[in-house]
Structure formats: C-alpha cells, structure tokens
Amino acid sequence: MATDLSRRLVAEALGTAMLVAAVVGSGIMADRLTNDVALSLLGNTIPTGAMLVVLITILGPISGAHFNPVVTLVFALRREIQTKAAIAYVIAQITGGIAGTFLAHAMFDLPILQISQTVRAGSGQWIAEIAAAFGLVFTILAGLRFRSDAIPWLVGLYITSAYWFTASTSFANPAVAIARALSNTFAGIRPLDVPAFIVAELLGALLAMALAGWLLSEPKPEPEMKAAQ
C-alpha cells in the first residue's frame, strides 16, 4: 500500500534535515579539529556519504528518499509522482534543510541564524554543479533500472566521490544549497551565489533525465526474419 502523503512529507523533511545537519555539522567539527583544508574536506565528505546510505535505506521505503528538489522534479516529469505531491515534497525538503542547518549550529553553540560569506561563483563552479547534479540523477535512474537494491550505496558513494572531483564540492541539491546559505561555516555558500547553483543543478538533472530516457530504455525486440519463400 502507498504510504499516505503526510508520512511521506515528514520523511522528506526529516531526511533532508539529517542530511544537512551532517553536512554542516561535520564541516564545523572538521574545521575546528584541523587547519588543513584537505583534511577538513575529508572530514566533511565521509559523514555526508555515510549519512546518505543510512537515510536512503531507512526512509526510502516511506517517501522514496528524494531529499532533493531536482530529484523530485525528475520523478514528476517522468510521471512517477503527482504534481501536487511534488510541490509539497520540495517545500518539505527546503524546510527540513533549513532546520538541519539550525540544528548543527545549536549543537556547536553557534548563533542559530547566520548568513554565509563564502563566495562560490564563476563558470568553473557552475559547470561543476551541472556535472554533479547530472551524475547524481543519472546514478539514481541507472540504479533504479539495474540495481534498485543498491541505490543507498550508489548515491552515498557517488556523492563521496563528487565532493572531490567537482570544483564546487558537489552540492547537487537546491534545498541543501539554500540551507547552506544560512551557515557562515566551512560548508557555507553566499546567498548571492545560490540562484546560479540552482539553475546549474536543474540543468544537470534535466540532461541526465534526457540521456537516461534513451540510454536506459528497454531494448526493442528485433523483428523476426521472414521465412524464406
């Protein structure tokens, strides 16, 4: 039986909140423990990837574990979620993400409401976000096509990798970008830079959906050879 919408929305808000708390909180902890930026990034990467594996495993059966507006958009365009539910998902994700940022600040005795000053702008950053979102959505769609049971690990490992091969450290998620704009910490992003990130993430997701629609489609059966006359 399909889970009722209210429970699905709570799952999306909770999952996004926990994801952002992991991203922002591990960034704060890593930054406090070392002055080495590479070590800080590693300390930010591992908890994020691990948390994704956990959250998708435990909440996926309830809501599908989108935790990401571009993922929800793709499923809405594929008609796998109704439009009204998709809009509610996005609101829940953004709300949950902001709550996750506030929770991280509270845990580390920081001012709850902050505005990030971290500049993340330029063509390299935008191309990186296109690539990050493209890879994330394609990983999800290919995983659903061939190994749906492995989705938690596929997504967690992809994001762990994308933290390091993308110039932007792979936000790949408008809800997370908005939430991180409210944290002037290691994981932050200046609010002025968020709209370009969101546009890039949407573009990457749509490109992935288009390619997956062709590349992952069921092969058509070969026409039978006509019997020789």
C-alpha positions as CSV (number, residue, x, y, z in Angstrom):
1,M,0.0,0.0,0.0
2,A,1.2,3.5,-0.8
3,T,2.3,5.5,2.3
4,D,0.0,8.5,3.0
5,L,1.3,11.9,1.9
6,S,1.7,13.3,5.4
7,R,4.1,10.5,6.4
8,R,6.0,10.9,3.1
9,L,6.4,14.6,3.7
10,V,7.7,14.0,7.3
11,A,10.2,11.5,5.9
12,E,11.4,14.0,3.3
13,A,11.7,16.8,5.8
14,L,13.4,14.6,8.4
15,G,15.8,13.1,5.9
16,T,16.8,16.4,4.4
17,A,17.3,17.9,7.9
18,M,19.5,15.0,8.9
19,L,21.5,15.2,5.7
20,V,22.1,19.0,6.1
21,A,22.9,18.5,9.8
22,A,25.6,16.0,8.7
23,V,27.0,18.3,6.0
24,V,27.1,21.5,8.2
25,G,27.9,19.8,11.5
26,S,30.8,17.7,10.1
27,G,32.1,20.8,8.4
28,I,32.2,22.7,11.6
29,M,33.8,19.8,13.5
30,A,36.4,19.2,10.8
31,D,37.3,22.9,10.7
32,R,37.7,23.0,14.5
33,L,39.9,20.0,14.6
34,T,42.4,20.9,11.9
35,N,43.7,23.8,9.9
36,D,44.4,21.6,6.9
37,V,41.7,22.3,4.3
38,A,42.2,18.9,2.7
39,L,41.6,17.1,6.0
40,S,38.6,19.3,6.7
41,L,37.1,18.4,3.3
42,L,37.7,14.7,4.0
43,G,36.1,15.1,7.4
44,N,33.1,16.7,5.7
45,T,32.9,14.1,2.9
46,I,32.8,10.8,4.8
47,P,30.0,11.7,7.2
48,T,27.9,13.0,4.3
49,G,28.3,9.9,2.2
50,A,27.7,7.7,5.2
51,M,24.6,9.6,6.2
52,L,23.1,9.3,2.7
53,V,23.5,5.5,2.8
54,V,21.6,5.4,6.2
55,L,18.9,7.8,5.2
56,I,18.0,6.3,1.8
57,T,18.0,2.8,3.4
58,I,15.6,3.7,6.3
59,L,13.4,6.3,4.7
60,G,13.4,5.2,1.0
61,P,10.5,2.7,1.7
62,I,8.4,5.6,3.0
63,S,8.9,8.5,0.6
64,G,11.4,7.3,-2.0
65,A,14.2,9.3,-0.2
66,H,14.4,12.2,-2.6
67,F,15.7,14.8,-0.2
68,N,16.4,16.9,-3.2
69,P,14.1,19.1,-5.3
70,V,15.8,18.2,-8.6
71,V,15.3,14.5,-7.9
72,T,11.6,15.2,-7.2
73,L,11.4,17.3,-10.4
74,V,12.7,14.5,-12.5
75,F,10.3,12.0,-11.0
76,A,7.4,14.4,-11.5
77,L,8.4,14.9,-15.2
78,R,8.6,11.1,-15.5
79,R,5.0,11.0,-14.0
80,E,6.2,8.9,-11.1
81,I,4.9,11.4,-8.5
82,Q,1.9,13.7,-8.8
83,T,2.5,17.4,-9.3
84,K,0.8,18.5,-6.0
85,A,2.8,15.9,-4.1
86,A,6.0,17.0,-5.8
87,I,5.4,20.6,-4.8
88,A,4.8,19.5,-1.2
89,Y,8.0,17.4,-1.3
90,V,10.0,20.4,-2.3
91,I,8.6,22.6,0.4
92,A,9.3,19.8,3.0
93,Q,12.9,19.4,1.7
94,I,13.7,23.1,1.9
95,T,12.1,23.4,5.3
96,G,13.9,20.3,6.6
97,G,17.2,21.5,5.2
98,I,17.0,24.9,7.0
99,A,16.1,23.0,10.2
100,G,19.1,20.9,9.7
101,T,21.4,23.9,9.5
102,F,19.9,25.4,12.6
103,L,20.3,22.1,14.5
104,A,24.0,21.9,13.5
105,H,24.5,25.5,14.8
106,A,22.8,24.7,18.1
107,M,24.9,21.6,18.6
108,F,28.1,23.6,18.3
109,D,26.9,26.6,20.3
110,L,26.9,28.9,17.3
111,P,24.4,31.6,16.5
112,I,21.4,29.8,15.1
113,L,20.7,32.3,12.3
114,Q,23.7,33.1,10.1
115,I,24.3,34.4,6.6
116,S,27.3,32.8,4.7
117,Q,30.1,34.9,3.4
118,T,31.7,32.1,1.4
119,V,32.0,33.0,-2.3
120,R,31.2,30.2,-4.7
121,A,30.9,31.8,-8.1
122,G,32.3,31.6,-11.6
123,S,32.0,29.3,-14.6
124,G,34.0,26.5,-13.0
125,Q,31.6,26.3,-10.1
126,W,28.6,26.3,-12.3
127,I,29.9,23.7,-14.6
128,A,30.8,21.6,-11.6
129,E,27.2,21.8,-10.3
130,I,25.9,20.8,-13.7
131,A,28.2,17.8,-13.6
132,A,27.4,17.0,-10.0
133,A,23.6,17.0,-10.5
134,F,23.9,15.2,-13.8
135,G,25.9,12.4,-12.2
136,L,23.6,12.2,-9.2
137,V,20.4,11.9,-11.2
138,F,21.9,9.5,-13.7
139,T,23.2,7.3,-10.9
140,I,19.7,7.2,-9.4
141,L,18.0,6.4,-12.6
142,A,20.5,3.8,-13.7
143,G,20.5,2.3,-10.3
144,L,16.7,2.0,-10.4
145,R,17.0,0.4,-13.8
146,F,19.6,-2.2,-13.0
147,R,20.2,-2.5,-9.2
148,S,17.5,-0.8,-7.1
149,D,18.6,-2.6,-4.0
150,A,22.0,-0.9,-4.3
151,I,20.6,2.7,-4.5
152,P,21.7,3.8,-1.0
153,W,25.3,2.7,-1.6
154,L,25.4,4.0,-5.2
155,V,24.2,7.5,-4.1
156,G,26.4,7.6,-1.0
157,L,29.5,6.6,-2.9
158,Y,28.7,8.9,-5.8
159,I,28.4,12.0,-3.5
160,T,31.6,10.9,-1.6
161,S,33.4,10.9,-4.9
162,A,31.9,14.0,-6.3
163,Y,32.9,16.0,-3.2
164,W,36.5,15.6,-4.6
165,F,36.2,15.7,-8.4
166,T,34.0,18.7,-8.7
167,A,35.2,22.3,-8.1
168,S,32.0,23.1,-6.1
169,T,32.3,20.0,-3.8
170,S,29.1,18.8,-5.3
171,F,26.1,20.5,-3.7
172,A,23.8,18.9,-6.4
173,N,20.7,19.9,-4.4
174,P,18.8,23.2,-4.3
175,A,17.4,22.5,-0.8
176,V,20.9,21.9,0.5
177,A,22.3,25.0,-1.2
178,I,19.6,27.2,0.3
179,A,20.2,25.6,3.8
180,R,24.0,26.1,3.5
181,A,23.5,29.8,2.6
182,L,22.3,30.2,6.2
183,S,25.5,28.9,7.7
184,N,28.7,31.0,7.8
185,T,30.8,28.0,8.4
186,F,33.0,25.6,6.4
187,A,30.1,24.3,4.4
188,G,28.5,27.7,3.6
189,I,27.7,29.4,0.4
190,R,27.0,33.1,-0.1
191,P,23.2,33.7,-0.7
192,L,24.0,35.7,-3.8
193,D,25.6,32.6,-5.4
194,V,22.7,30.2,-4.7
195,P,20.4,31.1,-7.7
196,A,23.2,30.2,-10.2
197,F,23.9,27.0,-8.4
198,I,20.2,26.1,-8.5
199,V,20.0,26.8,-12.3
200,A,23.1,24.7,-12.9
201,E,21.6,21.8,-10.8
202,L,18.3,21.9,-12.7
203,L,20.2,21.8,-16.0
204,G,22.3,18.9,-14.9
205,A,19.3,17.0,-13.7
206,L,17.3,17.5,-16.9
207,L,20.3,16.5,-19.1
208,A,20.6,13.3,-17.0
209,M,16.9,12.6,-17.4
210,A,17.1,13.0,-21.1
211,L,20.1,10.8,-21.6
212,A,18.8,8.1,-19.2
213,G,15.5,8.1,-21.1
214,W,17.3,7.0,-24.2
215,L,20.3,5.0,-22.9
216,L,18.4,3.0,-20.2
217,S,15.3,2.3,-22.2
218,E,14.2,-1.3,-22.7
219,P,15.7,-2.6,-25.9
220,K,13.2,-3.2,-28.7
221,P,12.9,-6.8,-29.9
222,E,14.5,-7.5,-33.2
223,P,11.9,-8.1,-36.0
224,E,11.7,-11.7,-36.9
225,M,13.2,-12.8,-40.1
226,K,10.6,-13.6,-42.7
227,A,10.6,-17.2,-43.7
228,A,12.4,-17.8,-47.0
229,Q,10.0,-18.2,-49.8
